[in-house]
Amino acid sequence: MAINRFMRATLKALSYPEILDKKNGYRLQRAAVNAAHPHVLRPFYKIWDREVYAGDHNVPVRIFSPDLEGTYPALLFFHGGGWVTGNIDSYDKVCTNMAKITRHTVISVDYRLAPEYKFPAAPEDCYQVARELFLHSDLFGIKPEQITLIGDSAGGNLAAVVSLMARDRGEFLPSRQILLYPATNNDHTENSPFESVRSNGKGYLLTSKRMVDYMALYRSSEEDLHNPYYAPLICDDLRNQPQTLIITAEFDPLRDEGEAYGRKLMEFGNVVEMHRIHDALHGFMSLGPGFKHVKKAYRYINAFLNRPVDHLNRMVFESQDTGDEQKQNDHEEVNGLEA
């Protein structure tokens, strides 16, 4: 399907070089991602940098609080970037917007990156921060049931994995998780069982080749391909998982595996809500909050967060926008596109 003017402009705004195939190219790609999303201290937000002790190292975290007095529930956020790129600096804008729009304290985790620190370093870092937060939630004046795990792309994978680890280890159990266009499967080649890997695997920002390269850098051995903490979709038992909101993007190679994970969670008796954002690309949450895709995602996120934990009881797919309203939205947002 040919992309429209708005999609082309969005693709340009989100794109960065595909250089993972070069020797040490991942370092250059990290630099490109960080340069495209610099950390800027913004007024009207409360931001603190802290560290969580994790045995032989500390895990940095950045805390974003709404600019209002009071105590807020928390979003424990795991950033995307294929487990190889991204950090709390490059997600500064996303997290400040998230704190403001959701009126939650956002705690962003700077987990260790591959290939210097391969699987399972990233999920273990995320688990240790989650454990500290859930077992010592009085530090923020919040209750464990007020903590929601959230992540995008590779971070969505990590949020799902931390929930599995929490159930298996029995130290705490999140009540909610939000997975934004998550990576859940272990195969992004032409042999993938999911059509979106092929139909959206070229030309739409995140390519299937890039996912293959990311996962090769991330894993420690071929055995990891069969580990549910690496690819949660292959888990044989998804019982006792948090209430889950999954948001996918139409033009994303990860679309089908994210939705398949939601269906599998439901098969094991979990409560799941899913929305596919029409005409959206992978990574769209990095755009400004004025974009319709971001606005729509936050409407779903806020509705999910404001709903009582035991009240969500169905899976919902996003309806498609059509007609003149869609064209008008595209025109308005191209003119206001943030680079």
DOMI-855012 format. One record per residue (C-alpha): residue number from 1; residue in one letter; x, y, z. Coordinates in nm, 2 decimals. Each point is the difference from the previous one (the first is absolute). Layout:
// residues N
+-------+-------+--------+--------+--------+
: zavex : tordo :      x :      y :      z :
+-------+-------+--------+--------+--------+
:   NUM :     a :      X :      Y :      Z :
...
+-------+-------+--------+--------+--------+
***
This chain:
// residues 339
+-------+-------+--------+--------+--------+
: zavex : tordo :      x :      y :      z :
+-------+-------+--------+--------+--------+
:     1 :     m :   0.00 :   0.00 :   0.00 :
:     2 :     a :   0.14 :   0.34 :  -0.10 :
:     3 :     i :   0.05 :   0.24 :   0.29 :
:     4 :     n :  -0.16 :   0.34 :   0.00 :
:     5 :     r :   0.16 :   0.34 :   0.05 :
:     6 :     f :  -0.04 :  -0.02 :   0.38 :
:     7 :     m :   0.15 :  -0.34 :   0.02 :
:     8 :     r :   0.30 :   0.11 :  -0.21 :
:     9 :     a :   0.06 :   0.30 :   0.23 :
:    10 :     t :  -0.04 :  -0.22 :   0.31 :
:    11 :     l :   0.25 :  -0.25 :  -0.15 :
:    12 :     k :   0.25 :   0.27 :  -0.06 :
:    13 :     a :  -0.04 :   0.14 :   0.36 :
:    14 :     l :   0.05 :  -0.34 :   0.16 :
:    15 :     s :   0.27 :  -0.15 :  -0.23 :
:    16 :     y :   0.36 :  -0.06 :   0.07 :
:    17 :     p :   0.27 :  -0.19 :  -0.19 :
:    18 :     e :  -0.01 :  -0.38 :  -0.03 :
:    19 :     i :   0.36 :  -0.07 :   0.08 :
:    20 :     l :  -0.01 :  -0.31 :   0.22 :
:    21 :     d :   0.16 :  -0.21 :  -0.27 :
:    22 :     k :   0.33 :   0.19 :   0.02 :
:    23 :     k :   0.28 :  -0.08 :   0.24 :
:    24 :     n :  -0.09 :   0.17 :   0.33 :
:    25 :     g :  -0.29 :   0.17 :  -0.19 :
:    26 :     y :  -0.22 :  -0.03 :   0.30 :
:    27 :     r :   0.21 :   0.27 :   0.17 :
:    28 :     l :  -0.06 :   0.24 :  -0.29 :
:    29 :     q :  -0.37 :  -0.08 :   0.01 :
:    30 :     r :  -0.01 :   0.07 :   0.37 :
:    31 :     a :   0.16 :   0.34 :  -0.06 :
:    32 :     a :  -0.25 :   0.07 :  -0.28 :
:    33 :     v :  -0.30 :  -0.09 :   0.22 :
:    34 :     n :   0.13 :   0.21 :   0.29 :
:    35 :     a :   0.07 :   0.30 :  -0.22 :
:    36 :     a :  -0.35 :  -0.02 :  -0.14 :
:    37 :     h :  -0.15 :   0.00 :   0.35 :
:    38 :     p :   0.23 :   0.21 :   0.22 :
:    39 :     h :  -0.06 :   0.03 :   0.38 :
:    40 :     v :  -0.13 :   0.35 :   0.07 :
:    41 :     l :  -0.09 :   0.11 :   0.35 :
:    42 :     r :  -0.35 :   0.14 :  -0.04 :
:    43 :     p :  -0.18 :   0.25 :   0.22 :
:    44 :     f :  -0.32 :  -0.08 :   0.18 :
:    45 :     y :   0.11 :  -0.36 :   0.07 :
:    46 :     k :   0.16 :  -0.15 :   0.31 :
:    47 :     i :   0.28 :  -0.24 :  -0.10 :
:    48 :     w :   0.24 :  -0.19 :   0.23 :
:    49 :     d :   0.28 :  -0.24 :  -0.09 :
:    50 :     r :   0.05 :  -0.30 :   0.24 :
:    51 :     e :   0.16 :  -0.34 :  -0.01 :
:    52 :     v :  -0.12 :  -0.34 :   0.11 :
:    53 :     y :   0.24 :  -0.25 :   0.15 :
:    54 :     a :   0.01 :  -0.33 :  -0.20 :
:    55 :     g :   0.27 :  -0.21 :   0.15 :
:    56 :     d :   0.33 :   0.08 :  -0.18 :
:    57 :     h :  -0.12 :   0.32 :  -0.17 :
:    58 :     n :  -0.26 :   0.28 :   0.03 :
:    59 :     v :  -0.28 :   0.06 :  -0.24 :
:    60 :     p :  -0.07 :   0.37 :  -0.07 :
:    61 :     v :  -0.36 :   0.12 :   0.00 :
:    62 :     r :  -0.15 :   0.33 :  -0.08 :
:    63 :     i :  -0.32 :   0.11 :   0.18 :
:    64 :     f :  -0.24 :   0.24 :  -0.18 :
:    65 :     s :  -0.29 :   0.14 :   0.21 :
:    66 :     p :  -0.29 :   0.21 :  -0.11 :
:    67 :     d :   0.04 :   0.37 :   0.08 :
:    68 :     l :  -0.28 :  -0.01 :   0.26 :
:    69 :     e :   0.01 :  -0.05 :   0.38 :
:    70 :     g :  -0.10 :  -0.34 :   0.13 :
:    71 :     t :   0.08 :  -0.37 :  -0.02 :
:    72 :     y :  -0.05 :  -0.18 :  -0.33 :
:    73 :     p :  -0.02 :  -0.36 :  -0.11 :
:    74 :     a :   0.30 :  -0.12 :  -0.19 :
:    75 :     l :   0.09 :  -0.12 :  -0.35 :
:    76 :     l :   0.32 :  -0.21 :   0.00 :
:    77 :     f :   0.13 :   0.06 :  -0.35 :
:    78 :     f :   0.24 :  -0.21 :  -0.21 :
:    79 :     h :   0.12 :   0.17 :  -0.32 :
:    80 :     g :   0.03 :  -0.14 :  -0.35 :
:    81 :     g :   0.29 :  -0.02 :  -0.23 :
:    82 :     g :   0.04 :  -0.37 :  -0.08 :
:    83 :     w :   0.19 :  -0.06 :   0.34 :
:    84 :     v :   0.29 :   0.16 :  -0.18 :
:    85 :     t :  -0.08 :   0.38 :  -0.03 :
:    86 :     g :  -0.19 :   0.25 :   0.20 :
:    87 :     n :   0.04 :   0.12 :   0.36 :
:    88 :     i :  -0.18 :   0.22 :   0.26 :
:    89 :     d :   0.14 :   0.31 :  -0.17 :
:    90 :     s :  -0.14 :  -0.09 :  -0.35 :
:    91 :     y :  -0.34 :  -0.07 :   0.16 :
:    92 :     d :   0.00 :   0.32 :   0.20 :
:    93 :     k :  -0.27 :   0.16 :  -0.22 :
:    94 :     v :  -0.22 :  -0.31 :  -0.01 :
:    95 :     c :   0.01 :  -0.03 :   0.38 :
:    96 :     t :  -0.06 :   0.36 :   0.08 :
:    97 :     n :  -0.31 :  -0.01 :  -0.23 :
:    98 :     m :  -0.11 :  -0.33 :   0.16 :
:    99 :     a :   0.02 :   0.14 :   0.35 :
:   100 :     k :  -0.20 :   0.31 :  -0.10 :
:   101 :     i :  -0.27 :  -0.17 :  -0.21 :
:   102 :     t :  -0.06 :  -0.30 :   0.23 :
:   103 :     r :   0.06 :   0.19 :   0.33 :
:   104 :     h :   0.22 :  -0.28 :   0.12 :
:   105 :     t :   0.35 :   0.00 :   0.13 :
:   106 :     v :   0.21 :  -0.16 :  -0.28 :
:   107 :     i :   0.31 :  -0.20 :   0.11 :
:   108 :     s :   0.22 :  -0.06 :  -0.30 :
:   109 :     v :   0.26 :  -0.28 :   0.02 :
:   110 :     d :   0.34 :   0.02 :  -0.16 :
:   111 :     y :   0.06 :  -0.37 :  -0.03 :
:   112 :     r :   0.33 :  -0.14 :  -0.14 :
:   113 :     l :   0.01 :  -0.03 :  -0.38 :
:   114 :     a :   0.12 :  -0.27 :  -0.23 :
:   115 :     p :   0.24 :  -0.11 :  -0.14 :
:   116 :     e :   0.22 :   0.11 :   0.29 :
:   117 :     y :  -0.25 :  -0.15 :   0.24 :
:   118 :     k :  -0.20 :  -0.28 :  -0.17 :
:   119 :     f :  -0.31 :  -0.17 :   0.11 :
:   120 :     p :  -0.11 :  -0.04 :   0.28 :
:   121 :     a :   0.17 :   0.33 :   0.12 :
:   122 :     a :  -0.28 :   0.23 :  -0.11 :
:   123 :     p :  -0.29 :  -0.20 :   0.15 :
:   124 :     e :   0.19 :  -0.06 :   0.32 :
:   125 :     d :   0.07 :   0.38 :   0.03 :
:   126 :     c :  -0.37 :   0.08 :  -0.06 :
:   127 :     y :  -0.11 :  -0.27 :   0.24 :
:   128 :     q :   0.23 :   0.13 :   0.28 :
:   129 :     v :  -0.14 :   0.35 :  -0.04 :
:   130 :     a :  -0.36 :  -0.13 :   0.00 :
:   131 :     r :   0.08 :  -0.21 :   0.31 :
:   132 :     e :   0.13 :   0.30 :   0.18 :
:   133 :     l :  -0.30 :   0.21 :  -0.09 :
:   134 :     f :  -0.26 :  -0.26 :   0.09 :
:   135 :     l :   0.16 :  -0.11 :   0.32 :
:   136 :     h :   0.09 :   0.35 :   0.12 :
:   137 :     s :  -0.29 :   0.20 :  -0.16 :
:   138 :     d :  -0.03 :   0.21 :   0.31 :
:   139 :     l :   0.30 :   0.19 :  -0.13 :
:   140 :     f :  -0.23 :   0.17 :  -0.24 :
:   141 :     g :  -0.31 :  -0.01 :   0.22 :
:   142 :     i :  -0.18 :  -0.24 :  -0.23 :
:   143 :     k :  -0.14 :  -0.35 :   0.03 :
:   144 :     p :   0.11 :  -0.29 :  -0.21 :
:   145 :     e :  -0.33 :  -0.01 :  -0.18 :
:   146 :     q :   0.06 :   0.36 :  -0.12 :
:   147 :     i :   0.31 :  -0.11 :  -0.20 :
:   148 :     t :  -0.04 :  -0.08 :  -0.37 :
:   149 :     l :   0.27 :  -0.15 :  -0.22 :
:   150 :     i :   0.03 :   0.17 :  -0.34 :
:   151 :     g :   0.25 :  -0.03 :  -0.29 :
:   152 :     d :   0.02 :   0.06 :  -0.37 :
:   153 :     s :   0.15 :  -0.24 :  -0.26 :
:   154 :     a :   0.29 :  -0.18 :   0.18 :
:   155 :     g :  -0.12 :   0.17 :   0.31 :
:   156 :     g :  -0.34 :  -0.16 :  -0.05 :
:   157 :     n :   0.18 :  -0.33 :  -0.02 :
:   158 :     l :   0.17 :   0.08 :   0.33 :
:   159 :     a :  -0.33 :   0.10 :   0.17 :
:   160 :     a :  -0.16 :  -0.33 :  -0.10 :
:   161 :     v :   0.31 :  -0.19 :   0.11 :
:   162 :     v :   0.02 :   0.17 :   0.34 :
:   163 :     s :  -0.36 :  -0.10 :   0.06 :
:   164 :     l :   0.09 :  -0.36 :  -0.08 :
:   165 :     m :   0.31 :   0.01 :   0.22 :
:   166 :     a :  -0.21 :   0.15 :   0.28 :
:   167 :     r :  -0.25 :  -0.28 :  -0.01 :
:   168 :     d :   0.27 :  -0.27 :  -0.02 :
:   169 :     r :   0.21 :   0.14 :   0.28 :
:   170 :     g :  -0.30 :   0.08 :   0.23 :
:   171 :     e :   0.14 :   0.32 :   0.15 :
:   172 :     f :  -0.26 :   0.24 :  -0.14 :
:   173 :     l :  -0.26 :   0.01 :  -0.28 :
:   174 :     p :  -0.10 :   0.31 :  -0.20 :
:   175 :     s :  -0.37 :   0.06 :  -0.04 :
:   176 :     r :   0.03 :   0.18 :  -0.34 :
:   177 :     q :   0.23 :   0.01 :  -0.30 :
:   178 :     i :   0.00 :   0.21 :  -0.31 :
:   179 :     l :   0.18 :  -0.14 :  -0.31 :
:   180 :     l :   0.05 :   0.25 :  -0.28 :
:   181 :     y :   0.07 :  -0.17 :  -0.33 :
:   182 :     p :   0.20 :  -0.27 :   0.19 :
:   183 :     a :   0.25 :  -0.25 :  -0.14 :
:   184 :     t :  -0.12 :  -0.34 :   0.12 :
:   185 :     n :   0.13 :  -0.26 :  -0.24 :
:   186 :     n :   0.34 :  -0.15 :  -0.08 :
:   187 :     d :  -0.01 :   0.00 :  -0.38 :
:   188 :     h :  -0.02 :   0.30 :  -0.24 :
:   189 :     t :   0.13 :  -0.17 :  -0.31 :
:   190 :     e :  -0.20 :  -0.09 :  -0.30 :
:   191 :     n :  -0.08 :  -0.33 :   0.19 :
:   192 :     s :  -0.20 :   0.19 :   0.26 :
:   193 :     p :  -0.36 :  -0.12 :   0.05 :
:   194 :     f :  -0.12 :   0.36 :   0.00 :
:   195 :     e :  -0.09 :   0.18 :  -0.32 :
:   196 :     s :   0.08 :   0.34 :   0.13 :
:   197 :     v :   0.37 :  -0.09 :   0.01 :
:   198 :     r :  -0.01 :  -0.04 :  -0.38 :
:   199 :     s :  -0.26 :   0.26 :  -0.09 :
:   200 :     n :   0.15 :   0.27 :   0.23 :
:   201 :     g :   0.36 :  -0.12 :   0.01 :
:   202 :     k :   0.14 :   0.25 :  -0.25 :
:   203 :     g :  -0.05 :   0.38 :  -0.04 :
:   204 :     y :  -0.18 :   0.07 :   0.33 :
:   205 :     l :   0.27 :   0.11 :   0.24 :
:   206 :     l :   0.05 :  -0.32 :   0.19 :
:   207 :     t :   0.10 :  -0.27 :  -0.25 :
:   208 :     s :   0.00 :  -0.37 :   0.04 :
:   209 :     k :   0.37 :   0.00 :  -0.07 :
:   210 :     r :   0.06 :   0.25 :   0.29 :
:   211 :     m :  -0.20 :  -0.22 :   0.24 :
:   212 :     v :   0.21 :  -0.31 :  -0.10 :
:   213 :     d :   0.32 :   0.20 :   0.06 :
:   214 :     y :  -0.12 :   0.14 :   0.33 :
:   215 :     m :  -0.10 :  -0.34 :   0.13 :
:   216 :     a :   0.33 :  -0.15 :  -0.11 :
:   217 :     l :   0.19 :   0.26 :   0.19 :
:   218 :     y :  -0.23 :  -0.05 :   0.30 :
:   219 :     r :   0.02 :  -0.37 :   0.05 :
:   220 :     s :   0.28 :  -0.19 :   0.18 :
:   221 :     s :  -0.05 :  -0.32 :  -0.19 :
:   222 :     e :  -0.24 :  -0.18 :  -0.23 :
:   223 :     e :  -0.16 :  -0.16 :   0.31 :
:   224 :     d :  -0.14 :   0.34 :   0.08 :
:   225 :     l :  -0.24 :  -0.03 :  -0.30 :
:   226 :     h :  -0.19 :  -0.26 :   0.21 :
:   227 :     n :  -0.01 :   0.21 :   0.32 :
:   228 :     p :  -0.33 :   0.17 :   0.08 :
:   229 :     y :   0.19 :   0.28 :   0.17 :
:   230 :     y :   0.15 :   0.07 :  -0.34 :
:   231 :     a :  -0.32 :  -0.05 :  -0.20 :
:   232 :     p :  -0.31 :   0.00 :   0.23 :
:   233 :     l :  -0.23 :  -0.12 :  -0.28 :
:   234 :     i :   0.16 :  -0.35 :   0.01 :
:   235 :     c :  -0.08 :  -0.03 :   0.38 :
:   236 :     d :  -0.20 :  -0.33 :   0.06 :
:   237 :     d :  -0.18 :   0.14 :   0.30 :
:   238 :     l :  -0.14 :   0.36 :   0.01 :
:   239 :     r :  -0.22 :  -0.04 :   0.30 :
:   240 :     n :  -0.02 :   0.27 :   0.27 :
:   241 :     q :   0.12 :   0.29 :  -0.20 :
:   242 :     p :  -0.10 :   0.37 :   0.05 :
:   243 :     q :  -0.30 :   0.16 :  -0.16 :
:   244 :     t :   0.16 :   0.10 :  -0.33 :
:   245 :     l :  -0.04 :   0.28 :  -0.26 :
:   246 :     i :   0.17 :  -0.06 :  -0.33 :
:   247 :     i :   0.02 :   0.27 :  -0.26 :
:   248 :     t :   0.14 :  -0.09 :  -0.35 :
:   249 :     a :   0.06 :   0.20 :  -0.31 :
:   250 :     e :  -0.14 :  -0.09 :  -0.34 :
:   251 :     f :   0.33 :   0.04 :  -0.20 :
:   252 :     d :   0.22 :  -0.19 :   0.24 :
:   253 :     p :   0.17 :  -0.33 :  -0.05 :
:   254 :     l :  -0.06 :  -0.07 :   0.37 :
:   255 :     r :  -0.38 :   0.05 :  -0.03 :
:   256 :     d :  -0.11 :  -0.36 :  -0.03 :
:   257 :     e :   0.22 :  -0.14 :   0.27 :
:   258 :     g :  -0.11 :   0.27 :   0.24 :
:   259 :     e :  -0.37 :  -0.09 :  -0.06 :
:   260 :     a :   0.08 :  -0.37 :   0.01 :
:   261 :     y :   0.14 :   0.05 :   0.35 :
:   262 :     g :  -0.32 :   0.17 :   0.10 :
:   263 :     r :  -0.21 :  -0.29 :  -0.13 :
:   264 :     k :   0.22 :  -0.25 :   0.18 :
:   265 :     l :  -0.02 :   0.19 :   0.32 :
:   266 :     m :  -0.38 :  -0.02 :  -0.03 :
:   267 :     e :   0.01 :  -0.38 :  -0.07 :
:   268 :     f :   0.16 :  -0.04 :   0.34 :
:   269 :     g :  -0.28 :   0.20 :   0.17 :
:   270 :     n :   0.16 :   0.34 :   0.02 :
:   271 :     v :  -0.18 :   0.33 :  -0.06 :
:   272 :     v :   0.13 :   0.17 :  -0.31 :
:   273 :     e :  -0.10 :   0.31 :  -0.20 :
:   274 :     m :   0.16 :   0.05 :  -0.34 :
:   275 :     h :   0.00 :   0.29 :  -0.25 :
:   276 :     r :   0.15 :   0.02 :  -0.34 :
:   277 :     i :   0.08 :   0.36 :  -0.10 :
:   278 :     h :  -0.10 :   0.05 :  -0.36 :
:   279 :     d :   0.26 :   0.15 :  -0.23 :
:   280 :     a :   0.27 :   0.01 :   0.27 :
:   281 :     l :   0.36 :  -0.10 :  -0.02 :
:   282 :     h :   0.22 :  -0.18 :   0.26 :
:   283 :     g :   0.14 :   0.25 :   0.25 :
:   284 :     f :  -0.28 :   0.26 :  -0.05 :
:   285 :     m :  -0.01 :   0.07 :   0.38 :
:   286 :     s :   0.33 :   0.19 :  -0.05 :
:   287 :     l :  -0.19 :   0.27 :  -0.20 :
:   288 :     g :  -0.15 :   0.30 :   0.17 :
:   289 :     p :  -0.32 :  -0.03 :   0.21 :
:   290 :     g :  -0.19 :   0.21 :  -0.26 :
:   291 :     f :   0.01 :  -0.28 :  -0.26 :
:   292 :     k :  -0.33 :  -0.19 :  -0.04 :
:   293 :     h :   0.16 :  -0.34 :   0.05 :
:   294 :     v :   0.16 :   0.11 :   0.32 :
:   295 :     k :  -0.32 :   0.16 :   0.12 :
:   296 :     k :  -0.20 :  -0.31 :  -0.07 :
:   297 :     a :   0.25 :  -0.22 :   0.18 :
:   298 :     y :  -0.01 :   0.22 :   0.31 :
:   299 :     r :  -0.38 :  -0.02 :  -0.01 :
:   300 :     y :   0.02 :  -0.37 :   0.02 :
:   301 :     i :   0.28 :   0.01 :   0.26 :
:   302 :     n :  -0.18 :   0.24 :   0.23 :
:   303 :     a :  -0.33 :  -0.19 :  -0.03 :
:   304 :     f :   0.19 :  -0.32 :   0.09 :
:   305 :     l :   0.18 :   0.16 :   0.30 :
:   306 :     n :  -0.32 :   0.16 :   0.13 :
:   307 :     r :  -0.21 :  -0.32 :  -0.02 :
:   308 :     p :  -0.02 :  -0.21 :   0.32 :
:   309 :     v :   0.23 :  -0.29 :  -0.01 :
:   310 :     d :  -0.28 :  -0.26 :   0.01 :
:   311 :     h :  -0.22 :   0.18 :  -0.25 :
:   312 :     l :   0.17 :  -0.07 :  -0.33 :
:   313 :     n :  -0.16 :  -0.30 :  -0.16 :
:   314 :     r :   0.04 :   0.00 :  -0.38 :
:   315 :     m :   0.24 :   0.03 :  -0.28 :
:   316 :     v :  -0.06 :   0.29 :  -0.24 :
:   317 :     f :   0.15 :   0.07 :  -0.34 :
:   318 :     e :   0.04 :   0.35 :  -0.13 :
:   319 :     s :  -0.25 :   0.11 :  -0.27 :
:   320 :     q :   0.13 :   0.15 :  -0.32 :
:   321 :     d :  -0.01 :   0.37 :  -0.07 :
:   322 :     t :  -0.14 :   0.08 :  -0.35 :
:   323 :     g :  -0.11 :   0.27 :  -0.22 :
:   324 :     d :   0.04 :   0.38 :   0.01 :
:   325 :     e :   0.07 :   0.01 :   0.38 :
:   326 :     q :   0.31 :  -0.22 :  -0.06 :
:   327 :     k :   0.12 :   0.23 :  -0.29 :
:   328 :     q :  -0.05 :   0.31 :   0.21 :
:   329 :     n :   0.20 :  -0.14 :   0.29 :
:   330 :     d :   0.28 :  -0.10 :  -0.23 :
:   331 :     h :   0.02 :   0.35 :  -0.15 :
:   332 :     e :   0.00 :   0.17 :   0.34 :
:   333 :     e :   0.27 :  -0.22 :   0.15 :
:   334 :     v :   0.23 :   0.01 :  -0.30 :
:   335 :     n :   0.01 :   0.38 :   0.04 :
:   336 :     g :   0.08 :  -0.04 :   0.37 :
:   337 :     l :   0.25 :  -0.28 :  -0.02 :
:   338 :     e :   0.28 :   0.00 :   0.25 :
:   339 :     a :   0.34 :  -0.10 :  -0.13 :
+-------+-------+--------+--------+--------+
***
